Amino acid sequence: MVNPITIISSRFLASNPLDLSIIRNPFTLTRGNYTVTDADGRVMFEVQGSLFSLVSRRVLLDAAGTPILTLQRQLWHLPFRWEWDVYKGDSKEKIFSAIRSPYIPYKTSLNVFLGCNTKQNVCDFKVEGSWFNQSCTIYAQDGTTTVAKMQKNHSVESIALGKDRFDVTVYPNVDYAFIVALVVILDQSKTRFQCVEEILGQGIQFNEALQYTIEKHDATASGSPLPLQPLSFLTHQTRLKHIESREVNPEANNMPSAPLIPTSSNEIEEEENSSSP
């Protein structure tokens, strides 16, 4: 049992563990619209986003439609560092900041600093988790006291309707409006890091295509066997056959070709699973 943690308001404290579902609505003009319900399906909060906002402005509303928090991403930041500032209601009173830095692929990490922590030498809360498991744990300052946990739901309904649903358990006497804001920021930050990952993946594929074209040209000119195509050229269904052909024909592995670098988180996950005992 932790001491009461009030960040937004004491009215968002529960004496027992509180289960919430945070659902990102699919068919909206922005990616930032969420509905938050309790275990009985009652709407607790809604998050509304601005379509034309350079700072990805989001507003957390209570069940009555009253603005509780305003979330917005800092427009100017260091490369691969995303910082969100959270304000009380629609005012300029900063409640906390959440910073994701540095860029660690496929790793979830947020450092949270309260508004009074101006030096930001030590974070007040920390979010740690994994993109592969699509889960995270929120810790207090000491890094060992858990205040909430989140797990992405993969139910048939969520998949069929195209809704991303995050199941959150908030520990007793922890401000659950604060936890909801952190999960929304985490989801928004992950989306932006996925965009970076896609750009990096496209760069790798371009490099592989260039190397393959040069090697193919050289092989044709010299009458040598043509190099094997990089895995990024192939569909998922033909990659296994391609790998098997390399295992059956060891000489193919000695031919120069572009480095085989996974270009997506799914490929990396499959590679790790296949290599594990």
Backbone as CSV, one residue per row, in Angstrom:
resi,resn,N_x,N_y,N_z,CA_x,CA_y,CA_z,C_x,C_y,C_z
1,MET,0.844,-1.197,0.000,0.000,0.000,0.000,0.880,1.248,0.000
2,VAL,0.731,2.069,-1.022,1.512,3.296,-1.108,0.737,4.436,-0.474
3,ASN,1.487,5.457,-0.060,0.828,6.652,0.441,0.051,7.300,-0.691
4,PRO,-1.023,8.030,-0.368,-1.827,8.648,-1.433,-0.958,9.499,-2.360
5,ILE,-1.123,9.260,-3.664,-0.388,10.014,-4.686,-1.400,10.857,-5.439
6,THR,-1.439,12.135,-5.112,-2.373,13.066,-5.741,-1.596,14.019,-6.633
7,ILE,-1.821,13.908,-7.932,-1.148,14.783,-8.892,-2.141,15.787,-9.477
8,ILE,-3.323,15.312,-9.821,-4.340,16.178,-10.431,-5.343,16.628,-9.374
9,SER,-5.997,15.681,-8.719,-6.997,16.003,-7.710,-7.256,14.767,-6.851
10,SER,-7.607,14.989,-5.596,-7.905,13.875,-4.684,-9.177,13.147,-5.079
11,ARG,-10.020,13.758,-5.901,-11.246,13.074,-6.330,-10.956,11.957,-7.321
12,PHE,-9.711,11.875,-7.779,-9.323,10.797,-8.681,-8.523,9.716,-7.958
13,LEU,-8.766,9.587,-6.658,-8.161,8.524,-5.869,-9.208,7.454,-5.574
14,ALA,-8.792,6.202,-5.602,-9.679,5.082,-5.264,-9.003,4.254,-4.183
15,SER,-9.787,3.797,-3.219,-9.224,3.044,-2.097,-8.862,1.613,-2.482
16,ASN,-9.407,1.135,-3.594,-9.127,-0.210,-4.078,-8.485,-0.139,-5.459
17,PRO,-7.855,-1.227,-5.907,-7.321,-1.226,-7.284,-8.416,-0.917,-8.289
18,LEU,-8.096,-0.107,-9.271,-9.084,0.335,-10.255,-8.664,-0.141,-11.643
19,ASP,-9.570,-0.876,-12.291,-9.324,-1.354,-13.649,-9.990,-0.410,-14.645
20,LEU,-9.208,0.077,-15.585,-9.700,0.987,-16.611,-9.365,0.430,-17.986
21,SER,-10.193,0.768,-18.962,-9.921,0.451,-20.361,-9.805,1.763,-21.122
22,ILE,-8.671,1.952,-21.785,-8.428,3.149,-22.584,-8.501,2.729,-24.045
23,ILE,-9.506,3.222,-24.745,-9.780,2.786,-26.114,-9.505,3.937,-27.068
24,ARG,-8.642,3.682,-28.034,-8.396,4.688,-29.064,-9.395,4.467,-30.180
25,ASN,-10.242,5.436,-30.419,-11.301,5.312,-31.408,-10.715,5.335,-32.815
26,PRO,-11.078,4.370,-33.661,-10.417,4.235,-34.956,-10.849,5.224,-36.018
27,PHE,-12.144,5.445,-36.178,-12.646,6.194,-37.327,-12.823,7.664,-36.967
28,THR,-11.709,8.297,-36.620,-11.724,9.718,-36.305,-10.703,10.426,-37.184
29,LEU,-10.833,11.738,-37.280,-9.924,12.510,-38.118,-8.538,12.629,-37.497
30,THR,-8.445,12.389,-36.188,-7.148,12.426,-35.535,-6.912,11.090,-34.868
31,ARG,-5.643,10.834,-34.567,-5.272,9.591,-33.912,-5.319,9.753,-32.397
32,GLY,-5.700,10.882,-31.915,-5.601,11.153,-30.493,-6.905,11.133,-29.731
33,ASN,-7.974,10.576,-30.261,-9.244,10.552,-29.564,-9.416,9.234,-28.823
34,TYR,-9.609,9.322,-27.520,-9.691,8.147,-26.657,-10.944,8.220,-25.787
35,THR,-11.428,7.042,-25.412,-12.503,6.922,-24.432,-12.010,6.032,-23.307
36,VAL,-12.226,6.459,-22.071,-11.754,5.713,-20.901,-12.967,5.253,-20.107
37,THR,-13.060,3.934,-19.879,-14.185,3.362,-19.137,-13.675,2.550,-17.957
38,ASP,-14.561,2.334,-16.962,-14.199,1.467,-15.846,-14.621,0.039,-16.156
39,ALA,-14.524,-0.853,-15.157,-14.817,-2.267,-15.381,-16.280,-2.500,-15.722
40,ASP,-17.171,-1.572,-15.342,-18.598,-1.700,-15.634,-18.997,-1.030,-16.941
41,GLY,-18.018,-0.477,-17.667,-18.308,0.157,-18.935,-18.726,1.616,-18.828
42,ARG,-18.687,2.177,-17.642,-19.053,3.589,-17.486,-17.918,4.487,-17.966
43,VAL,-18.259,5.523,-18.697,-17.257,6.452,-19.222,-16.716,7.302,-18.080
44,MET,-15.401,7.258,-17.917,-14.733,8.035,-16.872,-14.097,9.306,-17.445
45,PHE,-13.476,9.153,-18.624,-12.806,10.282,-19.273,-12.947,10.144,-20.776
46,GLU,-12.711,11.249,-21.450,-12.519,11.251,-22.886,-11.323,12.140,-23.205
47,VAL,-10.622,11.785,-24.270,-9.492,12.585,-24.724,-9.792,13.047,-26.142
48,GLN,-9.781,14.342,-26.327,-10.056,14.908,-27.641,-8.796,15.573,-28.183
49,GLY,-8.589,15.421,-29.487,-7.400,15.985,-30.120,-7.766,17.047,-31.130
50,SER,-6.793,17.910,-31.426,-6.960,18.953,-32.424,-6.378,18.476,-33.740
51,LEU,-7.165,18.580,-34.806,-6.724,18.107,-36.114,-5.541,18.903,-36.631
52,PHE,-5.619,20.213,-36.545,-4.562,21.074,-37.087,-3.759,21.658,-35.925
53,SER,-2.949,20.825,-35.291,-2.147,21.253,-34.156,-0.716,20.782,-34.345
54,LEU,0.225,21.736,-34.391,1.628,21.382,-34.543,2.186,20.717,-33.302
55,VAL,1.543,20.926,-32.154,2.047,20.385,-30.895,1.221,19.193,-30.423
56,SER,0.421,18.620,-31.321,-0.372,17.423,-30.990,-1.190,17.635,-29.715
57,ARG,-1.911,18.716,-29.656,-2.642,19.080,-28.446,-3.774,18.094,-28.173
58,ARG,-3.842,17.617,-26.931,-4.886,16.716,-26.482,-5.486,17.276,-25.202
59,VAL,-6.796,17.099,-25.023,-7.484,17.584,-23.830,-8.176,16.409,-23.160
60,LEU,-7.879,16.206,-21.879,-8.514,15.156,-21.093,-9.744,15.735,-20.402
61,LEU,-10.912,15.163,-20.705,-12.179,15.630,-20.152,-12.722,14.587,-19.184
62,ASP,-13.383,15.042,-18.105,-14.041,14.088,-17.222,-15.383,13.680,-17.810
63,ALA,-16.152,12.866,-17.075,-17.412,12.340,-17.601,-18.423,13.450,-17.889
64,ALA,-18.288,14.583,-17.209,-19.204,15.707,-17.421,-18.748,16.610,-18.565
65,GLY,-17.606,16.313,-19.171,-17.099,17.141,-20.268,-16.254,18.312,-19.826
66,THR,-15.849,18.321,-18.554,-15.019,19.405,-18.033,-13.552,19.129,-18.316
67,PRO,-12.819,20.093,-18.875,-11.382,19.875,-19.133,-10.621,19.657,-17.826
68,ILE,-9.888,18.569,-17.759,-9.078,18.252,-16.586,-7.618,18.581,-16.841
69,LEU,-7.131,18.170,-18.010,-5.734,18.392,-18.369,-5.629,18.754,-19.837
70,THR,-4.578,19.494,-20.162,-4.217,19.744,-21.554,-2.829,19.177,-21.778
71,LEU,-2.711,18.303,-22.762,-1.443,17.663,-23.094,-0.954,18.210,-24.422
72,GLN,0.287,18.621,-24.475,0.822,19.061,-25.748,2.317,18.779,-25.830
73,ARG,2.730,18.379,-27.022,4.123,18.048,-27.282,4.898,19.326,-27.563
74,GLN,6.108,19.395,-27.021,6.951,20.551,-27.297,7.324,20.560,-28.770
75,LEU,7.188,21.739,-29.386,7.458,21.858,-30.811,8.939,21.744,-31.108
76,TRP,9.768,22.343,-30.243,11.224,22.311,-30.464,11.835,21.367,-29.449
77,HIS,12.543,20.367,-29.942,13.179,19.392,-29.077,14.407,18.813,-29.772
78,LEU,15.240,18.133,-29.001,16.427,17.492,-29.560,16.018,16.301,-30.405
79,PRO,16.867,15.887,-31.363,16.532,14.724,-32.190,16.274,13.493,-31.330
80,PHE,15.221,12.753,-31.668,14.848,11.525,-30.996,14.528,11.751,-29.517
81,ARG,14.140,12.958,-29.161,13.717,13.249,-27.793,12.342,13.885,-27.883
82,TRP,11.355,13.214,-27.308,9.997,13.731,-27.342,9.611,14.162,-25.940
83,GLU,9.178,15.408,-25.800,8.781,15.925,-24.491,7.355,16.462,-24.568
84,TRP,6.575,16.026,-23.614,5.192,16.476,-23.507,5.029,17.274,-22.223
85,ASP,4.316,18.392,-22.314,3.978,19.201,-21.152,2.490,19.064,-20.887
86,VAL,2.142,18.929,-19.616,0.746,18.722,-19.230,0.339,19.845,-18.290
87,TYR,-0.786,20.505,-18.621,-1.251,21.673,-17.887,-2.619,21.392,-17.247
88,LYS,-2.884,22.100,-16.166,-4.147,21.955,-15.460,-5.279,22.577,-16.271
89,GLY,-6.324,21.776,-16.537,-7.466,22.275,-17.295,-7.026,22.831,-18.635
90,ASP,-7.470,24.043,-18.930,-7.029,24.717,-20.157,-6.159,25.923,-19.824
91,SER,-5.505,25.873,-18.632,-4.657,26.976,-18.189,-3.214,26.731,-18.614
92,LYS,-2.309,27.578,-18.158,-0.880,27.430,-18.414,-0.135,26.990,-17.157
93,GLU,-0.851,26.455,-16.188,-0.224,25.937,-14.970,0.280,24.515,-15.240
94,LYS,1.600,24.371,-15.346,2.161,23.064,-15.680,2.071,22.126,-14.485
95,ILE,1.538,20.942,-14.741,1.421,19.914,-13.710,2.623,18.979,-13.752
96,PHE,2.978,18.519,-14.947,4.157,17.656,-15.084,4.606,17.633,-16.539
97,SER,5.811,17.107,-16.741,6.357,16.887,-18.076,6.753,15.423,-18.203
98,ALA,6.605,14.875,-19.394,6.993,13.496,-19.675,7.979,13.514,-20.835
99,ILE,9.146,12.904,-20.635,10.221,12.964,-21.620,10.610,11.550,-22.026
100,ARG,10.688,11.352,-23.319,11.159,10.079,-23.863,12.489,10.319,-24.554
101,SER,13.555,9.830,-23.939,14.902,10.064,-24.461,15.868,9.116,-23.769
102,PRO,16.875,8.616,-24.498,17.100,8.768,-25.921,16.299,7.740,-26.706
103,TYR,16.554,7.685,-28.031,15.840,6.747,-28.881,16.390,5.336,-28.668
104,ILE,15.581,4.447,-28.076,15.950,3.054,-27.880,14.924,2.217,-28.627
105,PRO,15.310,1.582,-29.752,14.333,0.850,-30.557,13.634,-0.230,-29.753
106,TYR,12.318,-0.298,-29.929,11.494,-1.358,-29.374,11.495,-1.377,-27.848
107,LYS,11.848,-0.261,-27.244,11.869,-0.154,-25.789,10.984,1.010,-25.376
108,THR,10.202,0.797,-24.328,9.317,1.836,-23.825,9.935,2.460,-22.590
109,SER,10.110,3.771,-22.592,10.674,4.444,-21.434,10.234,5.900,-21.417
110,LEU,9.669,6.315,-20.290,9.282,7.709,-20.084,9.772,8.162,-18.718
111,ASN,10.390,9.325,-18.668,10.740,9.953,-17.403,9.753,11.084,-17.143
112,VAL,9.165,11.083,-15.949,8.118,12.041,-15.619,8.618,12.966,-14.518
113,PHE,8.493,14.277,-14.771,8.938,15.288,-13.822,7.742,16.169,-13.446
114,LEU,7.486,16.303,-12.162,6.410,17.182,-11.717,6.788,18.641,-11.970
115,GLY,5.766,19.497,-11.987,5.995,20.901,-12.307,6.949,21.592,-11.346
116,CYS,6.960,21.145,-10.076,7.833,21.763,-9.087,9.279,21.293,-9.211
117,ASN,9.509,20.245,-9.990,10.854,19.700,-10.174,11.496,20.384,-11.374
118,THR,11.943,21.620,-11.167,12.431,22.427,-12.280,13.809,22.001,-12.756
119,LYS,14.649,21.460,-11.875,16.000,21.051,-12.273,15.977,19.750,-13.070
120,GLN,15.015,18.904,-12.812,14.841,17.636,-13.529,16.103,16.763,-13.488
121,ASN,16.783,16.770,-12.332,17.939,15.887,-12.168,17.510,14.441,-11.923
122,VAL,16.429,14.269,-11.181,15.894,12.946,-10.872,14.407,12.975,-11.173
123,CYS,13.942,11.963,-11.897,12.526,11.949,-12.265,11.665,11.577,-11.062
124,ASP,10.404,12.003,-11.086,9.460,11.709,-10.001,8.708,10.401,-10.249
125,PHE,8.517,10.051,-11.518,7.891,8.782,-11.904,8.605,8.277,-13.150
126,LYS,8.482,6.982,-13.375,9.138,6.390,-14.533,8.237,5.316,-15.122
127,VAL,8.185,5.279,-16.455,7.414,4.274,-17.174,8.405,3.377,-17.911
128,GLU,8.311,2.060,-17.673,9.201,1.102,-18.313,8.375,-0.025,-18.913
129,GLY,8.763,-0.471,-20.105,8.035,-1.573,-20.716,8.659,-2.008,-22.012
130,SER,7.886,-2.752,-22.794,8.385,-3.340,-24.032,7.352,-3.180,-25.122
131,TRP,7.822,-2.799,-26.337,6.920,-2.744,-27.484,6.493,-4.141,-27.896
132,PHE,7.422,-5.125,-27.744,7.097,-6.482,-28.161,5.938,-7.020,-27.340
133,ASN,6.026,-6.866,-26.005,4.959,-7.346,-25.133,3.785,-6.386,-25.088
134,GLN,4.008,-5.155,-25.574,2.987,-4.109,-25.588,2.383,-3.945,-24.198
135,SER,3.277,-3.790,-23.234,2.872,-3.603,-21.847,3.876,-2.673,-21.184
136,CYS,3.491,-2.119,-20.047,4.411,-1.253,-19.313,4.002,-1.199,-17.847
137,THR,4.951,-0.776,-17.030,4.731,-0.584,-15.604,5.138,0.833,-15.249
138,ILE,4.337,1.478,-14.425,4.618,2.841,-13.987,5.091,2.781,-12.540
139,TYR,6.267,3.351,-12.310,6.890,3.310,-10.990,6.940,4.710,-10.383
140,ALA,6.970,4.741,-9.044,7.241,5.985,-8.345,8.730,6.282,-8.413
141,GLN,9.164,7.334,-7.748,10.534,7.845,-7.901,11.592,6.801,-7.579
142,ASP,11.352,5.949,-6.578,12.382,4.995,-6.169,12.629,3.901,-7.201
143,GLY,11.751,3.787,-8.197,11.940,2.802,-9.244,11.527,1.397,-8.871
144,THR,11.040,1.186,-7.649,10.612,-0.142,-7.213,9.144,-0.183,-6.802
145,THR,8.582,0.963,-6.484,7.184,1.023,-6.068,6.286,1.155,-7.294
146,THR,5.500,0.124,-7.554,4.608,0.130,-8.715,3.325,0.885,-8.373
147,VAL,2.921,1.780,-9.265,1.689,2.530,-9.039,0.611,2.182,-10.059
148,ALA,1.005,1.583,-11.196,0.023,1.186,-12.212,0.698,0.263,-13.216
149,LYS,-0.134,-0.535,-13.913,0.340,-1.417,-14.979,-0.594,-1.302,-16.170
150,MET,-0.022,-1.452,-17.365,-0.823,-1.378,-18.593,-0.474,-2.552,-19.494
151,GLN,-1.493,-3.130,-20.135,-1.311,-4.213,-21.093,-2.250,-3.970,-22.259
152,LYS,-1.727,-4.040,-23.472,-2.584,-3.878,-24.641,-3.468,-5.101,-24.808
153,ASN,-4.748,-4.864,-25.059,-5.717,-5.943,-25.205,-5.770,-6.406,-26.655
154,HIS,-5.749,-7.744,-26.842,-5.760,-8.306,-28.185,-6.994,-9.177,-28.390
155,SER,-8.134,-8.720,-27.917,-9.367,-9.491,-28.052,-9.846,-9.491,-29.500
156,VAL,-10.711,-10.467,-29.821,-11.262,-10.563,-31.172,-12.036,-9.292,-31.512
157,GLU,-12.763,-8.764,-30.541,-13.563,-7.555,-30.780,-12.677,-6.361,-31.122
158,SER,-11.582,-6.179,-30.362,-10.711,-5.031,-30.614,-10.047,-5.135,-31.973
159,ILE,-9.683,-6.366,-32.378,-9.058,-6.562,-33.683,-10.071,-6.347,-34.802
160,ALA,-11.301,-6.904,-34.623,-12.317,-6.810,-35.672,-12.754,-5.368,-35.895
161,LEU,-12.864,-4.591,-34.809,-13.325,-3.206,-34.924,-12.191,-2.230,-35.201
162,GLY,-10.966,-2.724,-35.182,-9.829,-1.849,-35.453,-9.538,-0.873,-34.329
163,LYS,-9.969,-1.222,-33.097,-9.749,-0.343,-31.962,-8.538,-0.817,-31.161
164,ASP,-7.671,0.123,-30.798,-6.587,-0.190,-29.891,-7.095,0.014,-28.469
165,ARG,-6.994,-1.049,-27.679,-7.507,-0.992,-26.306,-6.381,-1.310,-25.340
166,PHE,-6.245,-0.462,-24.339,-5.220,-0.642,-23.321,-5.901,-0.881,-21.978
167,ASP,-5.629,-2.025,-21.384,-6.185,-2.358,-20.078,-5.203,-1.899,-19.008
168,VAL,-5.692,-1.070,-18.099,-4.839,-0.444,-17.089,-5.342,-0.802,-15.702
169,THR,-4.433,-1.179,-14.827,-4.742,-1.384,-13.417,-4.024,-0.320,-12.609
170,VAL,-4.799,0.513,-11.933,-4.245,1.591,-11.108,-4.275,1.131,-9.653
171,TYR,-3.155,1.226,-8.998,-3.062,0.762,-7.618,-3.842,1.698,-6.686
172,PRO,-4.207,1.207,-5.490,-4.994,2.035,-4.560,-4.292,3.345,-4.209
173,ASN,-5.101,4.383,-4.048,-4.631,5.699,-3.623,-3.633,6.327,-4.606
174,VAL,-3.788,5.988,-5.875,-2.971,6.608,-6.919,-3.894,7.383,-7.855
175,ASP,-3.529,8.591,-8.176,-4.332,9.470,-9.022,-4.513,8.836,-10.404
176,TYR,-5.724,8.324,-10.683,-5.909,7.602,-11.944,-6.050,8.528,-13.148
177,ALA,-6.386,9.788,-12.947,-6.380,10.742,-14.071,-4.949,10.963,-14.548
178,PHE,-4.023,11.004,-13.623,-2.598,11.125,-13.948,-2.120,9.914,-14.748
179,ILE,-2.544,8.718,-14.340,-2.135,7.496,-15.031,-2.701,7.472,-16.453
180,VAL,-3.946,7.877,-16.620,-4.561,7.922,-17.951,-3.773,8.855,-18.866
181,ALA,-3.387,10.004,-18.351,-2.614,10.960,-19.152,-1.284,10.346,-19.589
182,LEU,-0.625,9.598,-18.703,0.654,8.978,-19.046,0.491,7.932,-20.145
183,VAL,-0.560,7.122,-20.074,-0.776,6.091,-21.090,-1.042,6.733,-22.451
184,VAL,-1.809,7.819,-22.477,-2.083,8.516,-23.739,-0.791,9.082,-24.320
185,ILE,0.033,9.709,-23.470,1.308,10.253,-23.940,2.195,9.131,-24.461
186,LEU,2.215,8.034,-23.745,3.037,6.896,-24.169,2.600,6.385,-25.539
187,ASP,1.302,6.270,-25.747,0.791,5.785,-27.029,1.106,6.767,-28.147
188,GLN,0.933,8.052,-27.885,1.236,9.058,-28.890,2.725,9.083,-29.214
189,SER,3.577,8.945,-28.206,5.016,8.941,-28.435,5.433,7.716,-29.208
190,LYS,4.835,6.557,-28.895,5.191,5.330,-29.597,4.848,5.434,-31.074
191,THR,3.713,6.060,-31.368,3.312,6.238,-32.762,4.353,7.035,-33.525
192,ARG,4.888,8.085,-32.901,5.886,8.910,-33.572,7.207,8.159,-33.723
193,PHE,7.572,7.341,-32.731,8.800,6.565,-32.853,8.651,5.495,-33.918
194,GLN,7.448,4.961,-34.100,7.230,4.001,-35.172,7.444,4.652,-36.528
195,CYS,7.053,5.929,-36.642,7.297,6.648,-37.904,8.796,6.756,-38.162
196,VAL,9.577,7.050,-37.107,11.025,7.115,-37.260,11.565,5.754,-37.672
197,GLU,11.044,4.693,-37.030,11.490,3.344,-37.365,11.210,3.027,-38.830
198,GLU,10.039,3.430,-39.320,9.709,3.164,-40.713,10.657,3.905,-41.658
199,ILE,11.013,5.146,-41.323,11.945,5.910,-42.154,13.311,5.235,-42.174
200,LEU,13.787,4.791,-40.988,15.064,4.100,-40.931,15.009,2.799,-41.722
201,GLY,13.888,2.082,-41.623,13.734,0.840,-42.369,13.759,1.071,-43.871
202,GLN,13.119,2.143,-44.310,13.131,2.460,-45.731,14.544,2.798,-46.205
203,GLY,15.313,3.472,-45.339,16.696,3.771,-45.693,17.532,2.506,-45.839
204,ILE,17.309,1.543,-44.938,18.034,0.272,-45.018,17.666,-0.467,-46.296
205,GLN,16.379,-0.487,-46.625,15.940,-1.164,-47.845,16.535,-0.500,-49.093
206,PHE,16.602,0.815,-49.093,17.194,1.521,-50.230,18.671,1.154,-50.372
207,ASN,19.375,1.098,-49.219,20.786,0.735,-49.252,20.975,-0.686,-49.778
208,GLU,20.119,-1.610,-49.344,20.204,-2.989,-49.825,19.932,-3.066,-51.326
209,ALA,18.933,-2.300,-51.770,18.606,-2.322,-53.198,19.765,-1.780,-54.030
210,LEU,20.418,-0.727,-53.540,21.549,-0.153,-54.264,22.715,-1.140,-54.338
211,GLN,23.029,-1.778,-53.203,24.126,-2.747,-53.188,23.817,-3.929,-54.100
212,TYR,22.568,-4.391,-54.052,22.196,-5.537,-54.884,22.309,-5.187,-56.372
213,THR,21.901,-3.984,-56.742,21.976,-3.564,-58.149,23.426,-3.516,-58.617
214,ILE,24.316,-2.982,-57.768,25.730,-2.902,-58.134,26.329,-4.303,-58.270
215,GLU,26.033,-5.183,-57.298,26.580,-6.541,-57.341,26.029,-7.328,-58.527
216,LYS,24.745,-7.115,-58.848,24.160,-7.792,-59.999,24.822,-7.333,-61.294
217,HIS,25.088,-6.036,-61.399,25.747,-5.496,-62.590,27.145,-6.075,-62.734
218,ASP,27.904,-6.119,-61.617,29.259,-6.647,-61.657,29.264,-8.133,-62.010
219,ALA,28.285,-8.878,-61.442,28.221,-10.310,-61.725,27.878,-10.565,-63.185
220,THR,26.989,-9.774,-63.741,26.615,-9.933,-65.152,27.790,-9.620,-66.066
221,ALA,28.528,-8.588,-65.716,29.668,-8.192,-66.545,30.792,-9.222,-66.513
222,SER,30.975,-9.890,-65.368,32.066,-10.852,-65.223,31.642,-12.287,-65.497
223,GLY,30.353,-12.510,-65.726,29.860,-13.856,-65.957,29.739,-14.688,-64.697
224,SER,29.774,-14.049,-63.537,29.655,-14.761,-62.266,28.187,-15.007,-61.942
225,PRO,27.915,-15.952,-61.003,26.523,-16.173,-60.585,25.924,-14.897,-59.991
226,LEU,24.655,-14.707,-60.243,23.979,-13.514,-59.728,23.843,-13.614,-58.213
227,PRO,23.956,-12.498,-57.508,23.800,-12.527,-56.045,22.347,-12.797,-55.664
228,LEU,22.180,-13.310,-54.453,20.819,-13.532,-53.942,20.186,-12.195,-53.584
229,GLN,18.882,-12.136,-53.753,18.169,-10.909,-53.409,18.156,-10.721,-51.900
230,PRO,18.249,-9.476,-51.418,18.111,-9.218,-49.988,16.722,-9.642,-49.501
231,LEU,16.632,-9.973,-48.226,15.347,-10.412,-47.672,14.283,-9.326,-47.767
232,SER,14.693,-8.065,-47.756,13.718,-6.984,-47.823,12.985,-6.963,-49.158
233,PHE,13.525,-7.669,-50.189,12.862,-7.721,-51.489,11.712,-8.720,-51.486
234,LEU,11.711,-9.614,-50.522,10.793,-10.741,-50.562,9.591,-10.511,-49.670
235,THR,8.510,-11.219,-49.973,7.341,-11.179,-49.104,7.585,-12.081,-47.916
236,HIS,6.763,-11.925,-46.897,6.924,-12.722,-45.675,6.799,-14.207,-45.969
237,GLN,5.933,-14.613,-46.887,5.690,-16.022,-47.157,6.853,-16.678,-47.875
238,THR,7.648,-15.916,-48.638,8.746,-16.504,-49.396,10.082,-16.402,-48.670
239,ARG,10.130,-15.686,-47.543,11.405,-15.515,-46.847,11.917,-16.825,-46.266
240,LEU,11.003,-17.645,-45.727,11.442,-18.922,-45.162,12.060,-19.805,-46.241
241,LYS,11.418,-19.868,-47.426,11.976,-20.659,-48.521,13.341,-20.109,-48.929
242,HIS,13.462,-18.783,-48.901,14.719,-18.151,-49.277,15.821,-18.533,-48.286
243,ILE,15.490,-18.512,-46.986,16.468,-18.881,-45.959,16.831,-20.359,-46.070
244,GLU,15.805,-21.214,-46.312,16.061,-22.646,-46.445,16.983,-22.932,-47.618
245,SER,16.812,-22.195,-48.723,17.664,-22.417,-49.886,19.111,-22.075,-49.575
246,ARG,19.332,-21.080,-48.706,20.704,-20.737,-48.319,21.307,-21.832,-47.440
247,GLU,20.454,-22.439,-46.586,20.958,-23.503,-45.731,21.276,-24.752,-46.549
248,VAL,20.453,-25.055,-47.566,20.683,-26.223,-48.404,21.905,-26.022,-49.285
249,ASN,22.118,-24.804,-49.755,23.239,-24.495,-50.645,24.226,-23.590,-49.919
250,PRO,25.163,-24.189,-49.127,26.087,-23.352,-48.341,26.928,-22.434,-49.181
251,GLU,27.197,-22.826,-50.477,28.035,-21.976,-51.312,27.396,-20.622,-51.554
252,ALA,26.051,-20.597,-51.473,25.362,-19.324,-51.704,25.700,-18.327,-50.616
253,ASN,26.016,-18.857,-49.406,26.316,-17.946,-48.309,27.652,-17.250,-48.506
254,ASN,28.516,-17.822,-49.376,29.818,-17.220,-49.588,29.805,-16.141,-50.649
255,MET,28.687,-16.053,-51.367,28.606,-15.030,-52.406,28.341,-13.686,-51.779
256,PRO,28.979,-12.617,-52.284,28.759,-11.281,-51.700,27.324,-10.833,-51.915
257,SER,26.758,-10.314,-50.886,25.400,-9.782,-50.964,25.231,-8.746,-49.888
258,ALA,24.131,-8.042,-49.947,23.874,-6.996,-48.973,23.632,-7.614,-47.613
259,PRO,23.970,-6.936,-46.510,23.732,-7.465,-45.170,22.241,-7.675,-44.941
260,LEU,21.920,-8.785,-44.254,20.527,-9.112,-44.008,20.117,-8.500,-42.684
261,ILE,19.519,-7.341,-42.754,19.148,-6.604,-41.558,17.632,-6.580,-41.453
262,PRO,17.056,-7.031,-40.301,15.600,-6.941,-40.160,15.150,-5.506,-40.307
263,THR,14.043,-5.297,-41.002,13.591,-3.941,-41.287,12.307,-3.588,-40.569
264,SER,11.811,-4.453,-39.709,10.613,-4.127,-38.950,10.675,-4.825,-37.617
265,SER,9.878,-4.341,-36.664,9.867,-4.946,-35.337,9.354,-6.367,-35.387
266,ASN,8.432,-6.695,-36.320,7.928,-8.055,-36.426,9.029,-9.013,-36.851
267,GLU,9.868,-8.584,-37.822,10.951,-9.446,-38.276,11.952,-9.673,-37.161
268,ILE,12.256,-8.625,-36.393,13.209,-8.769,-35.306,12.653,-9.717,-34.248
269,GLU,11.359,-9.575,-33.957,10.743,-10.452,-32.961,10.775,-11.901,-33.425
270,GLU,10.475,-12.149,-34.725,10.501,-13.510,-35.241,11.904,-14.073,-35.188
271,GLU,12.896,-13.215,-35.471,14.278,-13.669,-35.449,14.689,-14.053,-34.039
272,GLU,14.275,-13.257,-33.027,14.618,-13.564,-31.650,13.936,-14.847,-31.194
273,ASN,12.656,-15.026,-31.589,11.925,-16.227,-31.182,12.543,-17.480,-31.790
274,SER,12.983,-17.388,-33.051,13.552,-18.552,-33.711,14.910,-18.920,-33.142
275,SER,15.637,-17.928,-32.567,16.964,-18.199,-32.034,16.930,-18.635,-30.583
276,SER,15.789,-18.423,-29.912,15.690,-18.804,-28.508,15.471,-20.297,-28.403
277,PRO,16.007,-20.981,-27.317,15.844,-22.442,-27.181,14.404,-22.808,-26.946
